[in-house]
Amino acid sequence: MRKHIAITLTGLVLAFGATTLLSGCNTVEGAGKDVSKVGHKVSEEAKEHKKGE
């Protein structure tokens, strides 16, 4: 009985860990896209202000 509980708990911990890691990858990917968009906007603004000189 204890072995069954230990196996079940181990499985739950592994599933939770995998879920956390996989959702973390999505979060990092999304943050990278957001930072990239901000970088492009800053570059566009810099080009517009440089032309106005």
C-alpha positions, 0 to 999 in steps of 0.5 A: 500500500505504501509503495502504491502511494509513493508511486502515485505521489512521485507521478504527481510531482513529475507531472507538476514539474513538467507542466511548470517547465513547459508553461515556463517555456511559453512564458519566456517565448512570449516575453522574447516576442514582446521585447523584440516588438519594443526593440523594433518600435524604438528603432523606428522612432529613432529612424524617424527622429534622425530623418527630421534633423 
